[in-house]
Amino acid sequence: MNVPSQASLYVTEIRHKRTIPHQQRGSLANKLTVVMSCLAMGAVLTVSWVGFQRERIHLHQDLENQATLILDTLSAATGNALYFNHFDEAGDIINGLNVGFQTDNLLRSVRLYQTDGRLLADAFARDKFNLSLEPDPLGTEILLNGQLMTDWQPEQVLVGKPIQVGDEVVGAISLGLSTELMQANLRETLRENLWVSLIAIVCSVVLARLLSRSIIKPLKALTTATEHLSSGHWKQTISLKTNDELTTLGHAFNQMSQQLSLFFETLQLKTEELEKSQQMAQHRANELEAVLEELKQTQEQLIQQEKMASLGQMIAGIAHEINNPVTFVQGNVEPAQEYVSDLLALIELYQEKYPNPPGEIRQRHQTIDLSFIKRDIIQVLFSMRIGAERIAEIVKSLRTFSHLDQSSCKRVDVHEGLDSTILILQHRFKANGNRPEIQLIKDYGALPPIECFPSQLNQVFMNLLANALDAFEEKEVNSITADSKWRISIHTAITSDNCVLIHISDNAGGMPENVQSKIFDPFYTSKPVGKGTGLGLAICYQIITELHGGKLRCHSILGQGTTFFIEIPASQP
């Protein structure tokens, strides 16, 4: 049974659709008028406010400049009198200002101060000869500040500065200027700006209304034609003569109407092609599912790497915690040996000087077997010393293997990483009830320190050596006949093109070709269930090839053994 496609249903729905009733929820002309008016009002008010602020700053600067000019004049007039301590002469100069400014409301106050801050003269005081006995706060502040001071108050601005003759400060002077005239000018400027802004806003509203109507009228014609087009009447045309972008929009609409008629006639034919596309999409979905499976494998690989990083952190922490008590034991074994030797020498001296001790001492001597203790305690201390040194070597190897402080690319000695890995796995080389001892052969060449990621490279060494040891564990005692002894060999060398070669070989019997071709595939393992995840060699391959830009190969001969070839550049780009 043929199921109609979505495209067929859509064509049928369009052909039977009736005209959609037009519900006007808000006039676009009104909206445009409001938006354009608000923008114009905002622009006009912003310009007016900026102009007002600039005028205010300009008036402030003019008043401050006028005050500074008066201060400079009065400082020059009174400086010499103050320098020669002619205070009456300087006071007369200041007090005389009241006569000159009786009809001028600009100057509110003029005060002269001595060097200790006391008021010397006040031009607008009633009592011209009533000088203060205590330092005036304003005069003291001016003298302490040592430079021009300005204080804007609601009705006046106070300006003061110290008076200097040469480099010596001989006093201070302050004056107050009225801000009444400046405030009147600002109010007048504000009124003018408000009137200009009101006129500009009214004009902008009118212009916005006219402009919105000129835009909306063609849009209404376009809307009506669009409604007819949506009901299935494809051949709709509109005629606009505005000679602007709306005319271009009308031409585009006419062309669209013609194209829609052709489009819906051919849409049914395209339905079959769409069904084919759906089949192709299903095929693509299957491919994406395969990619998703690969991503899951990559995720498992990243989780394994994170586990190794956590293991490295744990190893480093354990090594750090063990290192302190081991260092304490190492540091105290040698003094303990010396103390015991001294005590034994003292006991021998006592035995020499007192060969016949009391009966109780002889009985105690026989009970503890002093002769045996003298022979054995030296061996005990020597064994403790050897054990502490062994633990210190293991701790050093653990810290070298973890390389938590060398997670980035560093220049290190590869042989140190190999030796630390070997020491960690040293217990697995010893013989047990199921197999003989595994011999380790180290053939190290003269390698310079190389640039690498030490922690990741040590992980590669750990995986390869552990796999070799696992191969011996899976063999029978008499299954290897090519050599009389079981062995693992490590060979290092440097090539002429500055690459480091590391060969790790074993004689554990090798592996078949079908296994050898899959060992670097993720999740592939030849070990029994629960013995491996199949990620170890895959991670090794990624570390060597992608992280270090090197090569990792495997050559195995069934019945003989396996060799892994590592080649990495001595310097990383």
FENZI-V659850 format. One record per residue. N is the residue number from 1. RES is the residue in three letters. PSI is psi in degrees with one decimal (999 if undefined). Layout:
n:N res:RES psi:PSI
n:N res:RES psi:PSI
This chain:
n:1 res:MET psi:132.1
n:2 res:ASN psi:124.1
n:3 res:VAL psi:127.5
n:4 res:PRO psi:138.8
n:5 res:SER psi:170.0
n:6 res:GLN psi:-35.7
n:7 res:ALA psi:-41.0
n:8 res:SER psi:-43.0
n:9 res:LEU psi:-36.9
n:10 res:TYR psi:-41.0
n:11 res:VAL psi:-44.2
n:12 res:THR psi:-40.4
n:13 res:GLU psi:-39.0
n:14 res:ILE psi:-40.6
n:15 res:ARG psi:-26.9
n:16 res:HIS psi:5.6
n:17 res:LYS psi:138.0
n:18 res:ARG psi:169.4
n:19 res:THR psi:131.1
n:20 res:ILE psi:125.8
n:21 res:PRO psi:135.9
n:22 res:HIS psi:119.6
n:23 res:GLN psi:108.0
n:24 res:GLN psi:107.8
n:25 res:ARG psi:-13.4
n:26 res:GLY psi:137.4
n:27 res:SER psi:127.8
n:28 res:LEU psi:-32.3
n:29 res:ALA psi:-42.8
n:30 res:ASN psi:-41.1
n:31 res:LYS psi:-44.9
n:32 res:LEU psi:-41.1
n:33 res:THR psi:-44.9
n:34 res:VAL psi:-45.2
n:35 res:VAL psi:-46.9
n:36 res:MET psi:-36.5
n:37 res:SER psi:-42.6
n:38 res:CYS psi:-41.3
n:39 res:LEU psi:-43.7
n:40 res:ALA psi:-42.5
n:41 res:MET psi:-43.0
n:42 res:GLY psi:-42.2
n:43 res:ALA psi:-44.2
n:44 res:VAL psi:-45.8
n:45 res:LEU psi:-36.8
n:46 res:THR psi:-44.9
n:47 res:VAL psi:-41.3
n:48 res:SER psi:-42.9
n:49 res:TRP psi:-41.4
n:50 res:VAL psi:-42.7
n:51 res:GLY psi:-40.7
n:52 res:PHE psi:-43.8
n:53 res:GLN psi:-39.1
n:54 res:ARG psi:-39.7
n:55 res:GLU psi:-41.0
n:56 res:ARG psi:-43.5
n:57 res:ILE psi:-38.8
n:58 res:HIS psi:-43.4
n:59 res:LEU psi:-39.5
n:60 res:HIS psi:-44.6
n:61 res:GLN psi:-39.3
n:62 res:ASP psi:-45.0
n:63 res:LEU psi:-40.1
n:64 res:GLU psi:-40.0
n:65 res:ASN psi:-39.9
n:66 res:GLN psi:-42.3
n:67 res:ALA psi:-40.6
n:68 res:THR psi:-39.7
n:69 res:LEU psi:-42.1
n:70 res:ILE psi:-41.8
n:71 res:LEU psi:-45.0
n:72 res:ASP psi:-40.0
n:73 res:THR psi:-46.8
n:74 res:LEU psi:-35.3
n:75 res:SER psi:-42.2
n:76 res:ALA psi:-34.5
n:77 res:ALA psi:-32.9
n:78 res:THR psi:-6.6
n:79 res:GLY psi:-48.0
n:80 res:ASN psi:-40.3
n:81 res:ALA psi:-42.5
n:82 res:LEU psi:-35.0
n:83 res:TYR psi:-37.7
n:84 res:PHE psi:15.3
n:85 res:ASN psi:29.4
n:86 res:HIS psi:72.5
n:87 res:PHE psi:-35.5
n:88 res:ASP psi:-41.3
n:89 res:GLU psi:-43.1
n:90 res:ALA psi:-37.5
n:91 res:GLY psi:-36.6
n:92 res:ASP psi:-36.0
n:93 res:ILE psi:-44.4
n:94 res:ILE psi:-44.5
n:95 res:ASN psi:-25.9
n:96 res:GLY psi:-13.3
n:97 res:LEU psi:-26.2
n:98 res:ASN psi:-32.6
n:99 res:VAL psi:-40.7
n:100 res:GLY psi:-21.6
n:101 res:PHE psi:26.6
n:102 res:GLN psi:-37.6
n:103 res:THR psi:1.4
n:104 res:ASP psi:118.2
n:105 res:ASN psi:2.9
n:106 res:LEU psi:-46.2
n:107 res:LEU psi:119.9
n:108 res:ARG psi:-34.9
n:109 res:SER psi:146.2
n:110 res:VAL psi:120.4
n:111 res:ARG psi:142.3
n:112 res:LEU psi:135.5
n:113 res:TYR psi:147.9
n:114 res:GLN psi:177.6
n:115 res:THR psi:-17.1
n:116 res:ASP psi:7.3
n:117 res:GLY psi:-3.8
n:118 res:ARG psi:147.1
n:119 res:LEU psi:125.9
n:120 res:LEU psi:-36.7
n:121 res:ALA psi:148.0
n:122 res:ASP psi:112.0
n:123 res:ALA psi:-25.2
n:124 res:PHE psi:16.9
n:125 res:ALA psi:150.4
n:126 res:ARG psi:-43.7
n:127 res:ASP psi:105.9
n:128 res:LYS psi:-18.1
n:129 res:PHE psi:8.9
n:130 res:ASN psi:86.6
n:131 res:LEU psi:148.6
n:132 res:SER psi:145.5
n:133 res:LEU psi:-18.3
n:134 res:GLU psi:151.1
n:135 res:PRO psi:135.5
n:136 res:ASP psi:134.9
n:137 res:PRO psi:-42.3
n:138 res:LEU psi:-42.7
n:139 res:GLY psi:-40.1
n:140 res:THR psi:-42.0
n:141 res:GLU psi:-40.5
n:142 res:ILE psi:-42.7
n:143 res:LEU psi:-39.9
n:144 res:LEU psi:-37.7
n:145 res:ASN psi:-36.8
n:146 res:GLY psi:12.1
n:147 res:GLN psi:178.0
n:148 res:LEU psi:131.0
n:149 res:MET psi:140.1
n:150 res:THR psi:130.7
n:151 res:ASP psi:109.8
n:152 res:TRP psi:122.7
n:153 res:GLN psi:169.4
n:154 res:PRO psi:-39.5
n:155 res:GLU psi:-8.0
n:156 res:GLN psi:168.0
n:157 res:VAL psi:125.6
n:158 res:LEU psi:128.7
n:159 res:VAL psi:131.9
n:160 res:GLY psi:157.5
n:161 res:LYS psi:153.5
n:162 res:PRO psi:151.3
n:163 res:ILE psi:123.6
n:164 res:GLN psi:138.9
n:165 res:VAL psi:106.4
n:166 res:GLY psi:-127.0
n:167 res:ASP psi:4.5
n:168 res:GLU psi:132.7
n:169 res:VAL psi:118.7
n:170 res:VAL psi:-1.1
n:171 res:GLY psi:-166.6
n:172 res:ALA psi:159.6
n:173 res:ILE psi:145.1
n:174 res:SER psi:152.5
n:175 res:LEU psi:155.7
n:176 res:GLY psi:127.5
n:177 res:LEU psi:137.1
n:178 res:SER psi:139.8
n:179 res:THR psi:12.9
n:180 res:GLU psi:-45.7
n:181 res:LEU psi:-39.2
n:182 res:MET psi:-40.3
n:183 res:GLN psi:-37.7
n:184 res:ALA psi:-41.4
n:185 res:ASN psi:-39.6
n:186 res:LEU psi:-40.4
n:187 res:ARG psi:-39.9
n:188 res:GLU psi:-42.2
n:189 res:THR psi:-38.6
n:190 res:LEU psi:-42.0
n:191 res:ARG psi:-43.0
n:192 res:GLU psi:-43.3
n:193 res:ASN psi:-37.3
n:194 res:LEU psi:-41.4
n:195 res:TRP psi:-43.9
n:196 res:VAL psi:-41.1
n:197 res:SER psi:-40.2
n:198 res:LEU psi:-43.5
n:199 res:ILE psi:-42.5
n:200 res:ALA psi:-35.3
n:201 res:ILE psi:-43.0
n:202 res:VAL psi:-43.4
n:203 res:CYS psi:-40.3
n:204 res:SER psi:-35.8
n:205 res:VAL psi:-43.9
n:206 res:VAL psi:-46.2
n:207 res:LEU psi:-38.6
n:208 res:ALA psi:-38.7
n:209 res:ARG psi:-44.8
n:210 res:LEU psi:-41.8
n:211 res:LEU psi:-40.7
n:212 res:SER psi:-37.9
n:213 res:ARG psi:-38.2
n:214 res:SER psi:-24.4
n:215 res:ILE psi:-38.6
n:216 res:ILE psi:-34.3
n:217 res:LYS psi:-50.3
n:218 res:PRO psi:-33.4
n:219 res:LEU psi:-33.1
n:220 res:LYS psi:-42.9
n:221 res:ALA psi:-39.9
n:222 res:LEU psi:-35.9
n:223 res:THR psi:-43.4
n:224 res:THR psi:-44.1
n:225 res:ALA psi:-34.6
n:226 res:THR psi:-38.9
n:227 res:GLU psi:-41.4
n:228 res:HIS psi:-35.9
n:229 res:LEU psi:-37.1
n:230 res:SER psi:-21.1
n:231 res:SER psi:-3.8
n:232 res:GLY psi:-2.1
n:233 res:HIS psi:93.2
n:234 res:TRP psi:-38.5
n:235 res:LYS psi:81.5
n:236 res:GLN psi:134.9
n:237 res:THR psi:146.8
n:238 res:ILE psi:152.8
n:239 res:SER psi:112.6
n:240 res:LEU psi:134.7
n:241 res:LYS psi:44.2
n:242 res:THR psi:-11.8
n:243 res:ASN psi:42.7
n:244 res:ASP psi:-159.4
n:245 res:GLU psi:-28.0
n:246 res:LEU psi:-36.2
n:247 res:THR psi:-42.0
n:248 res:THR psi:-38.3
n:249 res:LEU psi:-39.4
n:250 res:GLY psi:-42.3
n:251 res:HIS psi:-41.2
n:252 res:ALA psi:-38.4
n:253 res:PHE psi:-41.1
n:254 res:ASN psi:-42.6
n:255 res:GLN psi:-37.4
n:256 res:MET psi:-40.6
n:257 res:SER psi:-42.2
n:258 res:GLN psi:-40.5
n:259 res:GLN psi:-32.8
n:260 res:LEU psi:-38.1
n:261 res:SER psi:-43.3
n:262 res:LEU psi:-33.8
n:263 res:PHE psi:-48.4
n:264 res:PHE psi:-21.9
n:265 res:GLU psi:-33.3
n:266 res:THR psi:-5.0
n:267 res:LEU psi:-37.3
n:268 res:GLN psi:-36.3
n:269 res:LEU psi:-31.0
n:270 res:LYS psi:-12.2
n:271 res:THR psi:-40.8
n:272 res:GLU psi:-41.8
n:273 res:GLU psi:-34.5
n:274 res:LEU psi:-40.3
n:275 res:GLU psi:-40.1
n:276 res:LYS psi:-38.9
n:277 res:SER psi:-35.6
n:278 res:GLN psi:-37.9
n:279 res:GLN psi:-42.1
n:280 res:MET psi:-36.9
n:281 res:ALA psi:-38.7
n:282 res:GLN psi:-40.9
n:283 res:HIS psi:-41.2
n:284 res:ARG psi:-35.8
n:285 res:ALA psi:-38.2
n:286 res:ASN psi:-40.0
n:287 res:GLU psi:-41.7
n:288 res:LEU psi:-33.7
n:289 res:GLU psi:-38.5
n:290 res:ALA psi:-40.3
n:291 res:VAL psi:-38.7
n:292 res:LEU psi:-37.7
n:293 res:GLU psi:-39.8
n:294 res:GLU psi:-39.1
n:295 res:LEU psi:-36.8
n:296 res:LYS psi:-40.5
n:297 res:GLN psi:-42.5
n:298 res:THR psi:-38.6
n:299 res:GLN psi:-44.6
n:300 res:GLU psi:-37.0
n:301 res:GLN psi:-41.1
n:302 res:LEU psi:-37.3
n:303 res:ILE psi:-40.3
n:304 res:GLN psi:-40.6
n:305 res:GLN psi:-39.5
n:306 res:GLU psi:-36.0
n:307 res:LYS psi:-41.3
n:308 res:MET psi:-38.2
n:309 res:ALA psi:-40.8
n:310 res:SER psi:-38.6
n:311 res:LEU psi:-40.2
n:312 res:GLY psi:-39.8
n:313 res:GLN psi:-41.2
n:314 res:MET psi:-41.9
n:315 res:ILE psi:-44.7
n:316 res:ALA psi:-39.8
n:317 res:GLY psi:-43.9
n:318 res:ILE psi:-43.0
n:319 res:ALA psi:-39.4
n:320 res:HIS psi:-41.5
n:321 res:GLU psi:-35.8
n:322 res:ILE psi:-31.2
n:323 res:ASN psi:-38.5
n:324 res:ASN psi:-53.6
n:325 res:PRO psi:-32.6
n:326 res:VAL psi:-42.2
n:327 res:THR psi:-38.3
n:328 res:PHE psi:-44.2
n:329 res:VAL psi:-45.8
n:330 res:GLN psi:-41.6
n:331 res:GLY psi:-19.8
n:332 res:ASN psi:-11.0
n:333 res:VAL psi:-46.7
n:334 res:GLU psi:-46.8
n:335 res:PRO psi:-36.0
n:336 res:ALA psi:-38.8
n:337 res:GLN psi:-42.0
n:338 res:GLU psi:-43.2
n:339 res:TYR psi:-43.5
n:340 res:VAL psi:-41.3
n:341 res:SER psi:-41.5
n:342 res:ASP psi:-41.7
n:343 res:LEU psi:-41.4
n:344 res:LEU psi:-38.6
n:345 res:ALA psi:-38.4
n:346 res:LEU psi:-41.1
n:347 res:ILE psi:-42.4
n:348 res:GLU psi:-36.8
n:349 res:LEU psi:-41.2
n:350 res:TYR psi:-42.6
n:351 res:GLN psi:-33.8
n:352 res:GLU psi:-41.7
n:353 res:LYS psi:-28.4
n:354 res:TYR psi:76.0
n:355 res:PRO psi:-20.2
n:356 res:ASN psi:79.7
n:357 res:PRO psi:173.1
n:358 res:PRO psi:164.6
n:359 res:GLY psi:-37.2
n:360 res:GLU psi:-40.1
n:361 res:ILE psi:-41.6
n:362 res:ARG psi:-40.1
n:363 res:GLN psi:-42.2
n:364 res:ARG psi:-35.5
n:365 res:HIS psi:-42.8
n:366 res:GLN psi:-31.5
n:367 res:THR psi:-45.8
n:368 res:ILE psi:-8.0
n:369 res:ASP psi:67.5
n:370 res:LEU psi:-33.7
n:371 res:SER psi:-41.9
n:372 res:PHE psi:-39.7
n:373 res:ILE psi:-40.1
n:374 res:LYS psi:-35.9
n:375 res:ARG psi:-35.4
n:376 res:ASP psi:-28.4
n:377 res:ILE psi:-31.4
n:378 res:ILE psi:-41.8
n:379 res:GLN psi:-37.6
n:380 res:VAL psi:-46.1
n:381 res:LEU psi:-37.2
n:382 res:PHE psi:-40.2
n:383 res:SER psi:-39.5
n:384 res:MET psi:-40.3
n:385 res:ARG psi:-44.6
n:386 res:ILE psi:-41.7
n:387 res:GLY psi:-41.4
n:388 res:ALA psi:-41.2
n:389 res:GLU psi:-37.0
n:390 res:ARG psi:-42.9
n:391 res:ILE psi:-39.5
n:392 res:ALA psi:-39.4
n:393 res:GLU psi:-39.5
n:394 res:ILE psi:-41.9
n:395 res:VAL psi:-43.4
n:396 res:LYS psi:-40.4
n:397 res:SER psi:-38.9
n:398 res:LEU psi:-43.0
n:399 res:ARG psi:-37.9
n:400 res:THR psi:-38.2
n:401 res:PHE psi:-40.2
n:402 res:SER psi:-43.0
n:403 res:HIS psi:44.0
n:404 res:LEU psi:-28.1
n:405 res:ASP psi:5.5
n:406 res:GLN psi:45.9
n:407 res:SER psi:-20.2
n:408 res:SER psi:-178.8
n:409 res:CYS psi:122.4
n:410 res:LYS psi:162.2
n:411 res:ARG psi:113.2
n:412 res:VAL psi:170.5
n:413 res:ASP psi:117.9
n:414 res:VAL psi:-35.3
n:415 res:HIS psi:-33.0
n:416 res:GLU psi:-42.2
n:417 res:GLY psi:-41.6
n:418 res:LEU psi:-46.7
n:419 res:ASP psi:-39.7
n:420 res:SER psi:-39.3
n:421 res:THR psi:-42.5
n:422 res:ILE psi:-41.4
n:423 res:LEU psi:-37.2
n:424 res:ILE psi:-36.3
n:425 res:LEU psi:10.4
n:426 res:GLN psi:-35.1
n:427 res:HIS psi:-24.7
n:428 res:ARG psi:-14.3
n:429 res:PHE psi:-19.0
n:430 res:LYS psi:156.7
n:431 res:ALA psi:151.8
n:432 res:ASN psi:-169.8
n:433 res:GLY psi:-16.6
n:434 res:ASN psi:-17.0
n:435 res:ARG psi:161.3
n:436 res:PRO psi:-179.1
n:437 res:GLU psi:142.8
n:438 res:ILE psi:122.7
n:439 res:GLN psi:136.3
n:440 res:LEU psi:125.0
n:441 res:ILE psi:119.1
n:442 res:LYS psi:118.1
n:443 res:ASP psi:78.5
n:444 res:TYR psi:133.0
n:445 res:GLY psi:178.6
n:446 res:ALA psi:95.9
n:447 res:LEU psi:134.9
n:448 res:PRO psi:164.1
n:449 res:PRO psi:135.8
n:450 res:ILE psi:157.1
n:451 res:GLU psi:122.7
n:452 res:CYS psi:-179.5
n:453 res:PHE psi:97.3
n:454 res:PRO psi:-45.3
n:455 res:SER psi:-44.7
n:456 res:GLN psi:-37.1
n:457 res:LEU psi:-38.0
n:458 res:ASN psi:-32.3
n:459 res:GLN psi:-38.1
n:460 res:VAL psi:-47.0
n:461 res:PHE psi:-42.3
n:462 res:MET psi:-44.8
n:463 res:ASN psi:-43.9
n:464 res:LEU psi:-44.5
n:465 res:LEU psi:-38.9
n:466 res:ALA psi:-37.5
n:467 res:ASN psi:-39.5
n:468 res:ALA psi:-42.3
n:469 res:LEU psi:-37.4
n:470 res:ASP psi:-35.7
n:471 res:ALA psi:-38.4
n:472 res:PHE psi:-36.3
n:473 res:GLU psi:-30.1
n:474 res:GLU psi:-8.4
n:475 res:LYS psi:156.8
n:476 res:GLU psi:161.7
n:477 res:VAL psi:-39.3
n:478 res:ASN psi:16.2
n:479 res:SER psi:-22.4
n:480 res:ILE psi:114.9
n:481 res:THR psi:-9.2
n:482 res:ALA psi:-32.0
n:483 res:ASP psi:154.1
n:484 res:SER psi:-20.7
n:485 res:LYS psi:149.2
n:486 res:TRP psi:136.5
n:487 res:ARG psi:156.4
n:488 res:ILE psi:130.5
n:489 res:SER psi:140.0
n:490 res:ILE psi:123.8
n:491 res:HIS psi:134.2
n:492 res:THR psi:148.6
n:493 res:ALA psi:166.9
n:494 res:ILE psi:136.0
n:495 res:THR psi:171.8
n:496 res:SER psi:-26.2
n:497 res:ASP psi:27.0
n:498 res:ASN psi:46.5
n:499 res:CYS psi:146.4
n:500 res:VAL psi:130.0
n:501 res:LEU psi:132.0
n:502 res:ILE psi:118.1
n:503 res:HIS psi:126.6
n:504 res:ILE psi:112.4
n:505 res:SER psi:153.8
n:506 res:ASP psi:163.1
n:507 res:ASN psi:44.8
n:508 res:ALA psi:10.8
n:509 res:GLY psi:-7.1
n:510 res:GLY psi:-171.1
n:511 res:MET psi:154.5
n:512 res:PRO psi:164.0
n:513 res:GLU psi:-36.8
n:514 res:ASN psi:-30.0
n:515 res:VAL psi:-41.4
n:516 res:GLN psi:-32.5
n:517 res:SER psi:-10.4
n:518 res:LYS psi:2.6
n:519 res:ILE psi:-24.1
n:520 res:PHE psi:3.7
n:521 res:ASP psi:138.0
n:522 res:PRO psi:141.4
n:523 res:PHE psi:9.2
n:524 res:TYR psi:128.0
n:525 res:THR psi:143.9
n:526 res:SER psi:2.2
n:527 res:LYS psi:161.2
n:528 res:PRO psi:163.6
n:529 res:VAL psi:131.6
n:530 res:GLY psi:-7.8
n:531 res:LYS psi:-19.9
n:532 res:GLY psi:158.3
n:533 res:THR psi:-12.9
n:534 res:GLY psi:15.1
n:535 res:LEU psi:-15.8
n:536 res:GLY psi:-56.9
n:537 res:LEU psi:-31.9
n:538 res:ALA psi:-41.4
n:539 res:ILE psi:-39.4
n:540 res:CYS psi:-44.1
n:541 res:TYR psi:-40.9
n:542 res:GLN psi:-42.0
n:543 res:ILE psi:-44.3
n:544 res:ILE psi:-46.3
n:545 res:THR psi:-46.2
n:546 res:GLU psi:-43.9
n:547 res:LEU psi:-38.4
n:548 res:HIS psi:-5.1
n:549 res:GLY psi:32.7
n:550 res:GLY psi:-158.0
n:551 res:LYS psi:143.7
n:552 res:LEU psi:116.9
n:553 res:ARG psi:159.5
n:554 res:CYS psi:134.0
n:555 res:HIS psi:120.5
n:556 res:SER psi:139.1
n:557 res:ILE psi:119.8
n:558 res:LEU psi:130.3
n:559 res:GLY psi:-10.2
n:560 res:GLN psi:-78.8
n:561 res:GLY psi:-173.0
n:562 res:THR psi:143.0
n:563 res:THR psi:129.7
n:564 res:PHE psi:129.5
n:565 res:PHE psi:118.1
n:566 res:ILE psi:131.4
n:567 res:GLU psi:117.6
n:568 res:ILE psi:148.3
n:569 res:PRO psi:145.9
n:570 res:ALA psi:-21.5
n:571 res:SER psi:132.0
n:572 res:GLN psi:145.0
n:573 res:PRO psi:999
